[in-house]
Amino acid sequence: MGRAFLRRCRAVPWAAGLPVIAPLLIGACSGDPYPQSTLHPTADAGSAIDALYRQIFWWAVLVFVVVQTALVVTLIRFRNRPGAGEPRQIHGNTLVEITWTLAPAAIIVAIAVPTIKTIFAVRGDAPADALQVEVVGHQWWWEYRYPALGIVTANELHLPQGRPVALAITSADVIHSFWAPKLHGKRDAMPGRTTRLVFTPDSVGTYLGQCAEFCGESHANMRLRVTVQSPADFDAWVAAQTVPPVAVDSTQALILAGEAAFKRIRDPGNHSCVACHTIAGVSGGVLGPNLTHVGSRTTLASGILANDSAGLARWLRDPLAEKPGSLMPTIALTEDEVAALVAYLQSRN
Ligand code: CUA
């Protein structure tokens, strides 16, 4: 940036608008033109915050117009002219003093009343029928537990449309911040404490978000997505997540080899997949994401890779290259092992 950039922008006038246009173009490519916009809310809490923001915005416009108009009129009408003497000095005009004290005070009250009402509305207690979800921030991924449903999953939060949800948010290590901008504001995830977010999603769709508190080397790679489904689709997802994983078909040699590789303990370092990951009936590690139904997720590594053969292979070969600082070590896997693990993990759906 700096002068050289501005010089180039002047040489190509349209380039000066690029910082403004680029995000719009990028958004347009993703289908949803506003994937992380607080201005296009899809839940009651997000809508309440957005409505408050719009009210305050118009108060700010009013103040801007009044102040700028007064400034411009004063600059033109009372400018210095040749031969004009010193203007008449006025000091302590009671009407002006009272006006510019009371008018801002009235505007502040007009902003404060809806602000306080909104704070209480979006920080209220969850209704008794709310869906309870525990959110645990980890370096650098999100764990979601649905205690009443017996589901533990990662990074992709599924919620039913139209039902209140109560997120109980905490952290396993450092301070993170859970933020899905279209649904609600940010909420810190702190070790040893539980914070809450209560909202009711009103539209079916997938909403993106990310960690909003700097939490170390891969903070920027700590994305999340919230999939809001119709109640019937959500029930189908719950049913699929709660069935025991299918047993490995003994005729599928590649998948069998993958399961063996998943269980293998490796020297040096004694690393293994099973030490950190749970696959129900196979292993019980809790350091990394639960992989019991990993094949049903759309992304890997908290949203930075697509959950397909190529993405899985990239992640398995060198996690540290994809997510710097990741606790998942880079293990020397043979290409045969990578192919077998990809087949095995994709069969866990
Ligand atoms: Cu987690 Cu930033």
Residues whose N, C-alpha, C, O or C-beta is under 5 A from the ligand:
A	BS01	CUA	I175 H176 S177 C211 A212 E213 F214 C215 H219 M222
